[in-house]
């Protein structure tokens, strides 16, 4: 989610966060609502599993495009 937002430090106490509408909808946040934002540290990923939503990628005419 961090890649889909930007934070701008206005002063020492308030920070403005700009989010895409789709992300706001997903989080249940309305425009101009005050929210609590916390920072956290995550361990470095060593594995990722991707699953396609459809099988359209199997019908590619030129597989090297992938």
PDB file with one MODEL, atoms N, CA, C and O in Angstrom:
MODEL        1
ATOM      1  N   UNK A   1       0.801  -1.195   0.000  1.00  0.00           N
ATOM      2  CA  UNK A   1       0.000   0.000   0.000  1.00  0.00           C
ATOM      3  C   UNK A   1       0.849   1.267   0.000  1.00  0.00           C
ATOM      4  O   UNK A   1       0.424   2.306  -0.504  1.00  0.00           O
ATOM      5  N   UNK A   2       2.020   1.177   0.553  1.00  0.00           N
ATOM      6  CA  UNK A   2       2.865   2.354   0.617  1.00  0.00           C
ATOM      7  C   UNK A   2       3.174   2.874  -0.784  1.00  0.00           C
ATOM      8  O   UNK A   2       3.281   4.084  -0.982  1.00  0.00           O
ATOM      9  N   UNK A   3       3.319   1.970  -1.762  1.00  0.00           N
ATOM     10  CA  UNK A   3       3.629   2.410  -3.123  1.00  0.00           C
ATOM     11  C   UNK A   3       2.488   3.188  -3.761  1.00  0.00           C
ATOM     12  O   UNK A   3       2.692   3.897  -4.747  1.00  0.00           O
ATOM     13  N   UNK A   4       1.297   3.062  -3.209  1.00  0.00           N
ATOM     14  CA  UNK A   4       0.136   3.730  -3.782  1.00  0.00           C
ATOM     15  C   UNK A   4      -0.226   5.016  -3.060  1.00  0.00           C
ATOM     16  O   UNK A   4      -1.308   5.558  -3.283  1.00  0.00           O
ATOM     17  N   UNK A   5       0.641   5.511  -2.209  1.00  0.00           N
ATOM     18  CA  UNK A   5       0.335   6.720  -1.463  1.00  0.00           C
ATOM     19  C   UNK A   5       1.588   7.577  -1.346  1.00  0.00           C
ATOM     20  O   UNK A   5       2.697   7.129  -1.637  1.00  0.00           O
ATOM     21  N   UNK A   6       1.392   8.796  -0.921  1.00  0.00           N
ATOM     22  CA  UNK A   6       2.508   9.704  -0.700  1.00  0.00           C
ATOM     23  C   UNK A   6       2.229  10.503   0.560  1.00  0.00           C
ATOM     24  O   UNK A   6       1.096  10.924   0.793  1.00  0.00           O
ATOM     25  N   UNK A   7       3.244  10.712   1.365  1.00  0.00           N
ATOM     26  CA  UNK A   7       3.096  11.495   2.586  1.00  0.00           C
ATOM     27  C   UNK A   7       3.905  12.777   2.452  1.00  0.00           C
ATOM     28  O   UNK A   7       5.049  12.754   1.999  1.00  0.00           O
ATOM     29  N   UNK A   8       3.307  13.887   2.847  1.00  0.00           N
ATOM     30  CA  UNK A   8       3.977  15.178   2.811  1.00  0.00           C
ATOM     31  C   UNK A   8       3.949  15.750   4.222  1.00  0.00           C
ATOM     32  O   UNK A   8       2.879  15.918   4.806  1.00  0.00           O
ATOM     33  N   UNK A   9       5.112  16.046   4.766  1.00  0.00           N
ATOM     34  CA  UNK A   9       5.206  16.555   6.123  1.00  0.00           C
ATOM     35  C   UNK A   9       4.883  18.041   6.130  1.00  0.00           C
ATOM     36  O   UNK A   9       5.654  18.841   5.600  1.00  0.00           O
ATOM     37  N   UNK A  10       3.750  18.423   6.724  1.00  0.00           N
ATOM     38  CA  UNK A  10       3.327  19.820   6.756  1.00  0.00           C
ATOM     39  C   UNK A  10       3.974  20.561   7.935  1.00  0.00           C
ATOM     40  O   UNK A  10       4.438  21.689   7.771  1.00  0.00           O
ATOM     41  N   UNK A  11       4.008  19.954   9.086  1.00  0.00           N
ATOM     42  CA  UNK A  11       4.707  20.507  10.241  1.00  0.00           C
ATOM     43  C   UNK A  11       5.022  19.358  11.189  1.00  0.00           C
ATOM     44  O   UNK A  11       4.869  18.197  10.810  1.00  0.00           O
ATOM     45  N   UNK A  12       5.458  19.651  12.412  1.00  0.00           N
ATOM     46  CA  UNK A  12       5.908  18.613  13.332  1.00  0.00           C
ATOM     47  C   UNK A  12       4.783  17.711  13.816  1.00  0.00           C
ATOM     48  O   UNK A  12       5.047  16.587  14.240  1.00  0.00           O
ATOM     49  N   UNK A  13       3.518  18.175  13.764  1.00  0.00           N
ATOM     50  CA  UNK A  13       2.430  17.403  14.345  1.00  0.00           C
ATOM     51  C   UNK A  13       1.490  16.780  13.324  1.00  0.00           C
ATOM     52  O   UNK A  13       0.931  15.713  13.578  1.00  0.00           O
ATOM     53  N   UNK A  14       1.305  17.414  12.193  1.00  0.00           N
ATOM     54  CA  UNK A  14       0.347  16.929  11.198  1.00  0.00           C
ATOM     55  C   UNK A  14       1.068  16.504   9.936  1.00  0.00           C
ATOM     56  O   UNK A  14       2.016  17.153   9.495  1.00  0.00           O
ATOM     57  N   UNK A  15       0.621  15.438   9.377  1.00  0.00           N
ATOM     58  CA  UNK A  15       1.158  14.948   8.099  1.00  0.00           C
ATOM     59  C   UNK A  15      -0.026  14.713   7.175  1.00  0.00           C
ATOM     60  O   UNK A  15      -1.020  14.108   7.575  1.00  0.00           O
ATOM     61  N   UNK A  16       0.077  15.185   5.954  1.00  0.00           N
ATOM     62  CA  UNK A  16      -0.972  14.948   4.959  1.00  0.00           C
ATOM     63  C   UNK A  16      -0.614  13.713   4.159  1.00  0.00           C
ATOM     64  O   UNK A  16       0.526  13.558   3.721  1.00  0.00           O
ATOM     65  N   UNK A  17      -1.572  12.842   3.967  1.00  0.00           N
ATOM     66  CA  UNK A  17      -1.375  11.633   3.188  1.00  0.00           C
ATOM     67  C   UNK A  17      -2.344  11.665   2.018  1.00  0.00           C
ATOM     68  O   UNK A  17      -3.545  11.865   2.204  1.00  0.00           O
ATOM     69  N   UNK A  18      -1.823  11.468   0.814  1.00  0.00           N
ATOM     70  CA  UNK A  18      -2.644  11.466  -0.383  1.00  0.00           C
ATOM     71  C   UNK A  18      -2.769  10.033  -0.881  1.00  0.00           C
ATOM     72  O   UNK A  18      -1.766   9.386  -1.181  1.00  0.00           O
ATOM     73  N   UNK A  19      -4.001   9.540  -0.969  1.00  0.00           N
ATOM     74  CA  UNK A  19      -4.259   8.170  -1.392  1.00  0.00           C
ATOM     75  C   UNK A  19      -5.131   8.150  -2.639  1.00  0.00           C
ATOM     76  O   UNK A  19      -5.942   9.051  -2.852  1.00  0.00           O
ATOM     77  N   UNK A  20      -4.964   7.134  -3.450  1.00  0.00           N
ATOM     78  CA  UNK A  20      -5.836   6.936  -4.591  1.00  0.00           C
ATOM     79  C   UNK A  20      -7.238   6.604  -4.101  1.00  0.00           C
ATOM     80  O   UNK A  20      -7.404   5.993  -3.045  1.00  0.00           O
ATOM     81  N   UNK A  21      -8.245   7.005  -4.869  1.00  0.00           N
ATOM     82  CA  UNK A  21      -9.632   6.782  -4.486  1.00  0.00           C
ATOM     83  C   UNK A  21      -9.920   5.297  -4.258  1.00  0.00           C
ATOM     84  O   UNK A  21     -10.622   4.941  -3.311  1.00  0.00           O
ATOM     85  N   UNK A  22      -9.381   4.426  -5.121  1.00  0.00           N
ATOM     86  CA  UNK A  22      -9.627   2.990  -4.991  1.00  0.00           C
ATOM     87  C   UNK A  22      -9.071   2.470  -3.668  1.00  0.00           C
ATOM     88  O   UNK A  22      -9.699   1.629  -3.025  1.00  0.00           O
ATOM     89  N   UNK A  23      -7.909   2.955  -3.256  1.00  0.00           N
ATOM     90  CA  UNK A  23      -7.317   2.534  -1.992  1.00  0.00           C
ATOM     91  C   UNK A  23      -8.135   3.050  -0.820  1.00  0.00           C
ATOM     92  O   UNK A  23      -8.341   2.328   0.155  1.00  0.00           O
ATOM     93  N   UNK A  24      -8.604   4.289  -0.902  1.00  0.00           N
ATOM     94  CA  UNK A  24      -9.450   4.840   0.148  1.00  0.00           C
ATOM     95  C   UNK A  24     -10.729   4.021   0.293  1.00  0.00           C
ATOM     96  O   UNK A  24     -11.152   3.718   1.409  1.00  0.00           O
ATOM     97  N   UNK A  25     -11.341   3.665  -0.830  1.00  0.00           N
ATOM     98  CA  UNK A  25     -12.562   2.863  -0.807  1.00  0.00           C
ATOM     99  C   UNK A  25     -12.295   1.507  -0.172  1.00  0.00           C
ATOM    100  O   UNK A  25     -13.080   1.034   0.649  1.00  0.00           O
ATOM    101  N   UNK A  26     -11.193   0.888  -0.549  1.00  0.00           N
ATOM    102  CA  UNK A  26     -10.833  -0.423   0.000  1.00  0.00           C
ATOM    103  C   UNK A  26     -10.608  -0.359   1.514  1.00  0.00           C
ATOM    104  O   UNK A  26     -10.966  -1.290   2.235  1.00  0.00           O
ATOM    105  N   UNK A  27     -10.025   0.723   1.989  1.00  0.00           N
ATOM    106  CA  UNK A  27      -9.756   0.885   3.418  1.00  0.00           C
ATOM    107  C   UNK A  27     -10.957   1.419   4.189  1.00  0.00           C
ATOM    108  O   UNK A  27     -10.947   1.429   5.420  1.00  0.00           O
ATOM    109  N   UNK A  28     -11.987   1.860   3.481  1.00  0.00           N
ATOM    110  CA  UNK A  28     -13.170   2.406   4.142  1.00  0.00           C
ATOM    111  C   UNK A  28     -12.956   3.816   4.656  1.00  0.00           C
ATOM    112  O   UNK A  28     -13.567   4.213   5.648  1.00  0.00           O
ATOM    113  N   UNK A  29     -12.096   4.578   3.994  1.00  0.00           N
ATOM    114  CA  UNK A  29     -11.785   5.958   4.388  1.00  0.00           C
ATOM    115  C   UNK A  29     -12.509   6.915   3.450  1.00  0.00           C
ATOM    116  O   UNK A  29     -12.530   6.709   2.237  1.00  0.00           O
ATOM    117  N   UNK A  30     -13.102   7.961   4.016  1.00  0.00           N
ATOM    118  CA  UNK A  30     -13.750   8.979   3.188  1.00  0.00           C
ATOM    119  C   UNK A  30     -12.839  10.201   3.096  1.00  0.00           C
ATOM    120  O   UNK A  30     -11.932  10.379   3.909  1.00  0.00           O
ATOM    121  N   UNK A  31     -13.093  11.024   2.112  1.00  0.00           N
ATOM    122  CA  UNK A  31     -12.283  12.211   1.868  1.00  0.00           C
ATOM    123  C   UNK A  31     -12.289  13.138   3.078  1.00  0.00           C
ATOM    124  O   UNK A  31     -13.334  13.354   3.692  1.00  0.00           O
ATOM    125  N   UNK A  32     -11.125  13.685   3.421  1.00  0.00           N
ATOM    126  CA  UNK A  32     -10.900  14.618   4.535  1.00  0.00           C
ATOM    127  C   UNK A  32     -11.097  13.986   5.911  1.00  0.00           C
ATOM    128  O   UNK A  32     -11.222  14.704   6.903  1.00  0.00           O
ATOM    129  N   UNK A  33     -11.126  12.664   5.988  1.00  0.00           N
ATOM    130  CA  UNK A  33     -11.249  11.984   7.281  1.00  0.00           C
ATOM    131  C   UNK A  33      -9.879  11.915   7.952  1.00  0.00           C
ATOM    132  O   UNK A  33      -8.867  11.718   7.280  1.00  0.00           O
ATOM    133  N   UNK A  34      -9.846  12.076   9.256  1.00  0.00           N
ATOM    134  CA  UNK A  34      -8.600  11.964  10.011  1.00  0.00           C
ATOM    135  C   UNK A  34      -8.356  10.489  10.310  1.00  0.00           C
ATOM    136  O   UNK A  34      -9.233   9.801  10.830  1.00  0.00           O
ATOM    137  N   UNK A  35      -7.161  10.009   9.978  1.00  0.00           N
ATOM    138  CA  UNK A  35      -6.815   8.605  10.194  1.00  0.00           C
ATOM    139  C   UNK A  35      -5.487   8.524  10.944  1.00  0.00           C
ATOM    140  O   UNK A  35      -4.676   9.449  10.898  1.00  0.00           O
ATOM    141  N   UNK A  36      -5.284   7.424  11.622  1.00  0.00           N
ATOM    142  CA  UNK A  36      -4.034   7.152  12.315  1.00  0.00           C
ATOM    143  C   UNK A  36      -3.169   6.295  11.410  1.00  0.00           C
ATOM    144  O   UNK A  36      -3.603   5.234  10.963  1.00  0.00           O
ATOM    145  N   UNK A  37      -1.948   6.742  11.134  1.00  0.00           N
ATOM    146  CA  UNK A  37      -1.027   6.012  10.275  1.00  0.00           C
ATOM    147  C   UNK A  37       0.159   5.582  11.123  1.00  0.00           C
ATOM    148  O   UNK A  37       0.785   6.400  11.798  1.00  0.00           O
ATOM    149  N   UNK A  38       0.456   4.304  11.081  1.00  0.00           N
ATOM    150  CA  UNK A  38       1.594   3.767  11.834  1.00  0.00           C
ATOM    151  C   UNK A  38       2.616   3.192  10.869  1.00  0.00           C
ATOM    152  O   UNK A  38       2.273   2.685   9.802  1.00  0.00           O
ATOM    153  N   UNK A  39       3.855   3.280  11.257  1.00  0.00           N
ATOM    154  CA  UNK A  39       4.943   2.715  10.473  1.00  0.00           C
ATOM    155  C   UNK A  39       5.374   1.405  11.118  1.00  0.00           C
ATOM    156  O   UNK A  39       5.348   1.264  12.341  1.00  0.00           O
ATOM    157  N   UNK A  40       5.765   0.460  10.296  1.00  0.00           N
ATOM    158  CA  UNK A  40       6.219  -0.826  10.813  1.00  0.00           C
ATOM    159  C   UNK A  40       7.370  -1.342   9.972  1.00  0.00           C
ATOM    160  O   UNK A  40       7.539  -0.936   8.822  1.00  0.00           O
ATOM    161  N   UNK A  41       8.145  -2.220  10.534  1.00  0.00           N
ATOM    162  CA  UNK A  41       9.241  -2.864   9.811  1.00  0.00           C
ATOM    163  C   UNK A  41       8.848  -4.300   9.509  1.00  0.00           C
ATOM    164  O   UNK A  41       8.352  -5.013  10.381  1.00  0.00           O
ATOM    165  N   UNK A  42       9.070  -4.715   8.285  1.00  0.00           N
ATOM    166  CA  UNK A  42       8.753  -6.073   7.867  1.00  0.00           C
ATOM    167  C   UNK A  42      10.034  -6.803   7.508  1.00  0.00           C
ATOM    168  O   UNK A  42      10.984  -6.186   7.025  1.00  0.00           O
ATOM    169  N   UNK A  43      10.073  -8.103   7.737  1.00  0.00           N
ATOM    170  CA  UNK A  43      11.271  -8.854   7.332  1.00  0.00           C
ATOM    171  C   UNK A  43      11.398  -8.878   5.809  1.00  0.00           C
ATOM    172  O   UNK A  43      10.400  -8.789   5.094  1.00  0.00           O
ATOM    173  N   UNK A  44      12.610  -8.997   5.330  1.00  0.00           N
ATOM    174  CA  UNK A  44      12.858  -9.055   3.898  1.00  0.00           C
ATOM    175  C   UNK A  44      12.268 -10.339   3.327  1.00  0.00           C
ATOM    176  O   UNK A  44      12.480 -11.427   3.863  1.00  0.00           O
ATOM    177  N   UNK A  45      11.535 -10.201   2.245  1.00  0.00           N
ATOM    178  CA  UNK A  45      10.901 -11.365   1.623  1.00  0.00           C
ATOM    179  C   UNK A  45      11.942 -12.209   0.899  1.00  0.00           C
ATOM    180  O   UNK A  45      12.883 -11.681   0.307  1.00  0.00           O
ATOM    181  N   UNK A  46      11.762 -13.518   0.954  1.00  0.00           N
ATOM    182  CA  UNK A  46      12.650 -14.432   0.249  1.00  0.00           C
ATOM    183  C   UNK A  46      11.906 -15.249  -0.792  1.00  0.00           C
ATOM    184  O   UNK A  46      12.527 -15.958  -1.584  1.00  0.00           O
ATOM    185  N   UNK A  47      10.570 -15.157  -0.801  1.00  0.00           N
ATOM    186  CA  UNK A  47       9.774 -15.963  -1.722  1.00  0.00           C
ATOM    187  C   UNK A  47       8.482 -15.229  -2.031  1.00  0.00           C
ATOM    188  O   UNK A  47       7.903 -14.580  -1.159  1.00  0.00           O
ATOM    189  N   UNK A  48       8.034 -15.332  -3.268  1.00  0.00           N
ATOM    190  CA  UNK A  48       6.750 -14.758  -3.649  1.00  0.00           C
ATOM    191  C   UNK A  48       6.043 -15.740  -4.571  1.00  0.00           C
ATOM    192  O   UNK A  48       6.660 -16.325  -5.461  1.00  0.00           O
ATOM    193  N   UNK A  49       4.753 -15.915  -4.352  1.00  0.00           N
ATOM    194  CA  UNK A  49       3.956 -16.808  -5.191  1.00  0.00           C
ATOM    195  C   UNK A  49       2.910 -15.959  -5.910  1.00  0.00           C
ATOM    196  O   UNK A  49       2.078 -15.318  -5.268  1.00  0.00           O
ATOM    197  N   UNK A  50       2.952 -15.954  -7.230  1.00  0.00           N
ATOM    198  CA  UNK A  50       2.016 -15.189  -8.044  1.00  0.00           C
ATOM    199  C   UNK A  50       0.979 -16.123  -8.642  1.00  0.00           C
ATOM    200  O   UNK A  50       1.311 -17.200  -9.136  1.00  0.00           O
ATOM    201  N   UNK A  51      -0.273 -15.706  -8.596  1.00  0.00           N
ATOM    202  CA  UNK A  51      -1.346 -16.488  -9.180  1.00  0.00           C
ATOM    203  C   UNK A  51      -2.135 -15.597 -10.139  1.00  0.00           C
ATOM    204  O   UNK A  51      -2.654 -14.558  -9.732  1.00  0.00           O
ATOM    205  N   UNK A  52      -2.228 -16.000 -11.417  1.00  0.00           N
ATOM    206  CA  UNK A  52      -3.002 -15.205 -12.368  1.00  0.00           C
ATOM    207  C   UNK A  52      -4.496 -15.294 -12.072  1.00  0.00           C
ATOM    208  O   UNK A  52      -4.980 -16.300 -11.553  1.00  0.00           O
ATOM    209  N   UNK A  53      -5.211 -14.239 -12.407  1.00  0.00           N
ATOM    210  CA  UNK A  53      -6.660 -14.225 -12.233  1.00  0.00           C
ATOM    211  C   UNK A  53      -7.365 -14.968 -13.360  1.00  0.00           C
ATOM    212  O   UNK A  53      -8.460 -15.501 -13.176  1.00  0.00           O
ATOM    213  N   UNK A  54      -6.730 -14.999 -14.526  1.00  0.00           N
ATOM    214  CA  UNK A  54      -7.308 -15.703 -15.671  1.00  0.00           C
ATOM    215  C   UNK A  54      -6.214 -16.510 -16.353  1.00  0.00           C
ATOM    216  O   UNK A  54      -5.036 -16.389 -16.015  1.00  0.00           O
ATOM    217  N   UNK A  55      -6.615 -17.338 -17.320  1.00  0.00           N
ATOM    218  CA  UNK A  55      -5.640 -18.136 -18.067  1.00  0.00           C
ATOM    219  C   UNK A  55      -5.294 -17.482 -19.397  1.00  0.00           C
ATOM    220  O   UNK A  55      -4.752 -18.143 -20.282  1.00  0.00           O
ATOM    221  N   UNK A  56      -5.592 -16.205 -19.554  1.00  0.00           N
ATOM    222  CA  UNK A  56      -5.319 -15.499 -20.810  1.00  0.00           C
ATOM    223  C   UNK A  56      -3.838 -15.500 -21.164  1.00  0.00           C
ATOM    224  O   UNK A  56      -3.487 -15.459 -22.343  1.00  0.00           O
ATOM    225  N   UNK A  57      -2.973 -15.546 -20.170  1.00  0.00           N
ATOM    226  CA  UNK A  57      -1.541 -15.513 -20.453  1.00  0.00           C
ATOM    227  C   UNK A  57      -1.082 -16.768 -21.207  1.00  0.00           C
ATOM    228  O   UNK A  57      -0.027 -16.746 -21.841  1.00  0.00           O
ATOM    229  N   UNK A  58      -1.848 -17.853 -21.150  1.00  0.00           N
ATOM    230  CA  UNK A  58      -1.490 -19.073 -21.876  1.00  0.00           C
ATOM    231  C   UNK A  58      -1.725 -18.927 -23.368  1.00  0.00           C
ATOM    232  O   UNK A  58      -1.158 -19.684 -24.157  1.00  0.00           O
ATOM    233  N   UNK A  59      -2.548 -17.971 -23.769  1.00  0.00           N
ATOM    234  CA  UNK A  59      -2.895 -17.792 -25.177  1.00  0.00           C
ATOM    235  C   UNK A  59      -2.071 -16.703 -25.853  1.00  0.00           C
ATOM    236  O   UNK A  59      -2.516 -16.117 -26.840  1.00  0.00           O
ATOM    237  N   UNK A  60      -0.895 -16.427 -25.345  1.00  0.00           N
ATOM    238  CA  UNK A  60      -0.033 -15.401 -25.944  1.00  0.00           C
ATOM    239  C   UNK A  60       0.564 -15.963 -27.230  1.00  0.00           C
ATOM    240  O   UNK A  60       1.102 -17.071 -27.241  1.00  0.00           O
ATOM    241  N   UNK A  61       0.466 -15.195 -28.308  1.00  0.00           N
ATOM    242  CA  UNK A  61       0.955 -15.678 -29.603  1.00  0.00           C
ATOM    243  C   UNK A  61       2.481 -15.692 -29.670  1.00  0.00           C
ATOM    244  O   UNK A  61       3.069 -16.496 -30.392  1.00  0.00           O
ATOM    245  N   UNK A  62       3.112 -14.802 -28.916  1.00  0.00           N
ATOM    246  CA  UNK A  62       4.572 -14.721 -28.945  1.00  0.00           C
ATOM    247  C   UNK A  62       5.069 -14.771 -27.493  1.00  0.00           C
ATOM    248  O   UNK A  62       5.158 -13.732 -26.839  1.00  0.00           O
ATOM    249  N   UNK A  63       5.396 -15.983 -26.977  1.00  0.00           N
ATOM    250  CA  UNK A  63       5.722 -16.152 -25.559  1.00  0.00           C
ATOM    251  C   UNK A  63       6.892 -15.304 -25.058  1.00  0.00           C
ATOM    252  O   UNK A  63       6.981 -15.024 -23.863  1.00  0.00           O
ATOM    253  N   UNK A  64       7.774 -14.901 -25.942  1.00  0.00           N
ATOM    254  CA  UNK A  64       8.913 -14.101 -25.493  1.00  0.00           C
ATOM    255  C   UNK A  64       8.485 -12.716 -25.022  1.00  0.00           C
ATOM    256  O   UNK A  64       9.264 -12.010 -24.380  1.00  0.00           O
ATOM    257  N   UNK A  65       7.263 -12.325 -25.334  1.00  0.00           N
ATOM    258  CA  UNK A  65       6.768 -11.039 -24.870  1.00  0.00           C
ATOM    259  C   UNK A  65       6.647 -11.009 -23.354  1.00  0.00           C
ATOM    260  O   UNK A  65       6.729  -9.948 -22.734  1.00  0.00           O
ATOM    261  N   UNK A  66       6.453 -12.172 -22.770  1.00  0.00           N
ATOM    262  CA  UNK A  66       6.317 -12.250 -21.325  1.00  0.00           C
ATOM    263  C   UNK A  66       7.660 -12.055 -20.691  1.00  0.00           C
ATOM    264  O   UNK A  66       7.775 -12.083 -19.466  1.00  0.00           O
TER     265      UNK A  66
ENDMDL
END
